[in-house]
Amino acid sequence: MTHRILLLPGDGIGPEIVAEAQRVLEALDERYGLGCEVETAAIGGAGYDAAGEPLPEATLRQAREADAVLLGAVGGPRYDELPWALRPERGLLAIRSALGLFGNLRPAILYPQLAGASALREEVVAGLDLLIVRELTGGIYFGEPRGVRTLDNGERQGYNTLAYSDSEIERVARLAFEAARQRQGRVCSVDKANVLESSGLWREGVERVAGEYPDVELSHLYVDNAAMQLVRAPRQFDVVVTGNLFGDILSDCAAQLTGSIGMLPSASLDEAGKGLYEPVHGSAPDIAGRDQANPLAAILSAAMMLRYSLGRGDLADRVEAAVGDVLEAGLRTPDLQGGSRRVGTREMGAAVAARL
């Protein structure tokens, strides 16, 4: 079987880290017969440069035809003056919506070699292994109406709409409960049901789905308490499921617990398991082109792609083990503390590929 993989390097450090993820995929193909056909297309600022829009039609067509998509990063200061509809970030939102990628999986795993680099004390965070399941195509980022209007007194007002339907809530809740069945069997739903009507409906929907999973324990937290608990006692969590806005914030908070945001992969899935995979970090334009970026989040995103979309969990395990091996050997990119040897983007990627 040949897997069609679309690479979207994007902007900033995106091309550098995607190149190292591709190196790992090529090593898997050579060593284990992965069987992949790789194409590359433009998105974000690169899409605007190539076709005048952050998500060119040709890119979207290729994404729809691919079995899985691996993205680097989008955005950069040179695009900050563009109209909102043409900014690089709109390309990312647009492709998620167009492909129906409703569920975002963001694991936060602390490799034992990096326990001392976490923002929290080692005894608090050691052994961290949680998964945040974020609803990705609804909520305030996509709700209508939205915009900026002028009030009767002449003052301008920006407004957005936070809305969720029963079906949107139930499908992402099922994704979380299915994931929990493969882990520790616990789901914590995060909302703001004491203030927001949309969160009240969210809680009702999650509890309804929980009835289908008697083997999974369900708990609820308000988002402000959840943020506090993430930095107080993060190991209490197994799977966290929440809406788009809350998930965006909490997943970045959880990322810092792992020692570096450069270690965090993610998967965005449709209802059939096809996905777009990307590191959690941004485009980091200040270090682009300097061979300083950490490629491990992109490589681990490729591992998630192998597991969730390509049906090769065995190879995903090998990639994740190889990452652990290079950390154990003391290799560190500039964002990672400790270790015995500083390496650049290319050397880190080459080391992981060599371990395979």
Residue pairs with C-beta under 8 A, 6 or more apart in sequence:
1 35
2 35
2 36
2 37
3 34
3 35
3 36
3 37
3 67
3 68
3 310
4 36
4 37
4 39
4 65
4 66
4 67
4 68
5 25
5 36
5 37
5 38
5 39
5 66
5 67
5 68
5 69
5 70
5 305
6 38
6 39
6 40
6 41
6 62
6 63
6 66
6 68
6 69
6 70
7 18
7 22
7 38
7 39
7 40
7 41
7 69
7 70
7 71
8 14
8 18
8 40
8 41
8 42
8 43
8 59
8 63
8 69
8 70
8 71
8 72
9 15
9 18
9 19
9 40
9 46
9 71
9 72
10 18
10 43
10 44
10 45
10 46
10 71
10 72
10 73
10 74
10 88
10 283
11 44
11 45
11 46
11 72
11 73
11 74
11 75
11 76
11 79
11 88
11 283
11 285
11 288
12 72
12 73
12 75
12 76
12 282
12 283
12 284
12 285
12 288
13 72
13 73
13 283
13 284
13 285
13 287
13 288
13 293
13 345
14 44
14 71
14 72
14 73
14 74
14 283
15 72
16 72
16 288
16 289
16 291
16 293
16 295
16 345
16 346
17 72
17 73
17 279
17 293
17 294
17 295
17 297
17 298
17 345
18 70
18 71
18 72
18 298
19 349
20 295
20 298
20 299
20 345
20 346
20 348
20 349
20 350
20 352
21 70
21 295
21 298
21 299
21 301
21 302
21 349
22 38
23 349
23 350
23 353
24 299
24 302
24 319
24 322
24 349
24 352
24 353
24 356
25 34
25 36
25 38
25 302
26 353
27 353
27 354
27 356
28 34
28 306
28 315
28 318
28 319
28 356
29 35
29 36
31 356
32 315
32 318
32 356
34 306
34 310
34 312
34 315
39 62
39 66
41 56
41 58
41 59
41 62
41 63
42 49
42 50
42 51
42 56
42 59
43 54
43 55
43 56
43 59
43 71
43 74
43 88
43 91
43 92
43 95
44 54
44 73
44 74
44 75
44 88
44 89
44 91
44 92
44 283
45 54
45 74
45 75
45 76
45 78
45 79
45 88
47 53
47 54
47 55
47 56
47 59
47 88
47 91
48 54
48 79
48 82
48 86
48 88
48 91
50 56
51 57
51 58
52 86
53 86
53 91
54 74
54 86
54 87
54 88
54 89
54 90
54 91
54 92
54 94
55 90
55 91
55 94
55 95
55 98
59 95
60 94
60 95
60 98
63 69
63 95
63 98
63 99
63 276
64 98
64 99
67 274
67 309
67 310
68 274
68 275
68 276
68 277
68 305
68 309
68 310
69 95
69 99
69 275
69 276
69 277
70 276
70 277
70 278
70 298
70 301
70 302
70 305
71 92
71 276
71 277
71 278
72 278
72 279
72 283
72 298
73 278
73 279
73 281
73 282
73 283
73 284
74 88
74 89
74 91
74 92
74 283
75 87
75 88
75 89
75 282
75 283
75 285
76 88
76 283
76 285
76 288
77 285
79 86
79 87
79 88
80 87
84 90
88 283
93 141
93 142
95 101
95 276
96 136
96 137
96 268
96 276
97 137
97 142
99 270
99 274
99 276
100 137
100 270
100 271
101 136
101 137
101 268
101 269
101 270
101 275
101 276
102 135
102 136
102 137
102 138
102 168
102 171
102 172
102 269
102 270
102 271
103 133
103 134
103 135
103 136
103 171
103 172
103 175
103 268
103 269
104 132
104 133
104 134
104 135
104 136
104 247
104 251
104 266
104 267
104 268
104 269
105 131
105 132
105 133
105 175
105 179
105 266
105 267
105 268
105 269
105 304
105 308
106 131
106 132
106 133
106 134
106 247
106 251
106 254
106 255
106 264
106 265
106 266
106 280
107 129
107 130
107 131
107 132
107 264
107 265
107 266
107 304
108 128
108 129
108 130
108 131
108 132
108 234
108 251
108 254
108 255
108 257
108 258
108 264
109 128
109 129
109 130
109 258
110 118
110 125
110 126
110 127
110 128
110 129
110 257
110 258
110 259
111 258
111 259
111 263
111 323
111 324
111 327
112 126
113 324
113 327
113 328
113 338
113 339
114 258
114 259
114 260
114 263
114 327
114 336
114 337
114 338
115 122
115 125
115 126
115 259
116 122
116 259
116 337
116 338
117 259
117 260
117 336
117 337
117 338
118 125
118 128
118 256
118 257
118 258
118 259
119 231
119 256
119 257
120 231
120 234
120 257
124 233
124 234
124 235
125 234
125 235
125 257
127 235
128 234
128 235
128 257
128 258
130 234
130 235
130 237
130 238
130 239
130 240
130 254
131 179
131 183
131 238
131 239
131 240
132 239
132 240
132 241
132 242
132 247
132 250
132 251
132 254
133 172
133 175
133 176
133 179
133 239
133 240
133 241
133 242
133 247
134 172
134 241
134 242
134 243
134 244
134 246
134 247
134 248
134 251
135 164
135 168
135 169
135 172
135 241
135 242
135 243
135 244
135 247
136 244
136 247
136 268
137 168
137 244
138 163
138 164
138 165
138 168
138 243
138 244
139 162
139 163
139 164
139 198
139 243
139 244
139 245
140 160
140 161
140 162
140 244
140 245
141 244
141 245
142 244
143 160
143 161
143 162
143 163
144 161
145 159
145 161
146 159
146 160
146 161
147 158
147 159
148 156
148 157
148 158
148 159
149 156
149 157
149 159
150 156
150 157
151 157
162 196
162 198
162 243
162 245
163 198
164 198
164 201
164 202
164 205
164 243
166 201
166 205
169 201
169 202
169 205
169 206
170 205
170 208
170 209
171 271
172 241
173 189
173 205
173 206
173 209
173 210
173 241
174 209
174 212
175 241
175 269
176 187
176 189
176 239
176 240
176 241
177 187
177 209
177 210
177 212
177 213
177 216
177 239
179 239
180 186
180 187
180 213
180 216
180 238
180 239
181 213
181 215
181 216
183 238
183 239
184 238
185 215
185 216
185 217
185 238
186 216
186 217
186 219
186 237
186 238
186 239
187 206
187 210
187 216
187 217
187 218
187 219
187 238
187 239
187 240
187 241
188 218
188 219
188 220
188 221
188 226
188 237
188 238
188 239
188 240
188 241
189 202
189 203
189 206
189 218
189 219
189 220
189 221
189 240
189 241
189 242
190 220
190 221
190 222
190 223
190 226
190 240
190 241
190 242
190 246
190 247
190 250
191 199
191 200
191 202
191 203
191 220
191 222
191 223
191 242
191 243
191 246
192 199
192 222
192 223
192 224
192 246
193 199
193 200
193 202
193 203
193 220
193 222
194 222
198 243
199 243
202 243
203 220
206 218
206 220
206 241
207 218
210 216
210 218
221 229
223 242
223 246
223 249
223 250
226 240
226 242
226 246
226 250
227 249
227 250
227 253
229 236
229 237
230 237
230 250
230 253
230 254
230 257
231 253
231 257
234 254
234 257
240 250
242 250
251 266
251 280
252 261
252 280
255 261
255 263
255 264
255 280
255 281
258 264
259 336
259 337
260 294
260 335
260 336
261 280
261 281
261 297
261 335
262 279
262 281
262 293
262 294
262 296
262 297
262 333
262 335
262 336
263 294
263 296
263 297
263 300
263 336
264 279
264 280
264 281
264 297
264 300
265 277
265 278
265 279
265 280
265 297
265 298
265 300
265 301
265 303
265 304
266 277
266 278
266 279
266 280
266 301
266 304
267 275
267 276
267 277
267 301
267 304
267 305
267 308
268 275
268 276
268 277
268 278
269 275
269 308
269 309
273 308
273 309
274 309
275 304
275 305
275 308
275 309
277 301
277 302
277 304
277 305
277 309
278 298
278 301
279 297
279 298
279 300
279 301
280 297
281 294
281 297
284 293
287 293
291 344
291 345
291 346
292 333
292 334
292 344
292 345
293 333
293 345
294 333
294 334
294 335
294 336
294 345
294 348
295 333
295 345
295 348
295 349
295 352
296 323
296 333
296 348
296 352
299 319
299 323
299 349
299 352
300 319
300 320
300 323
302 319
303 315
303 316
303 319
303 320
304 316
306 312
306 313
306 315
306 316
306 319
307 313
307 316
318 356
319 352
319 356
321 355
322 352
322 353
322 355
322 356
323 352
325 355
326 348
326 351
326 352
326 355
327 336
327 339
329 351
330 339
330 340
330 341
331 339
331 341
331 343
331 347
331 348
331 351
332 338
332 339
332 341
332 342
332 343
333 342
333 343
333 344
333 345
333 348
334 342
343 351
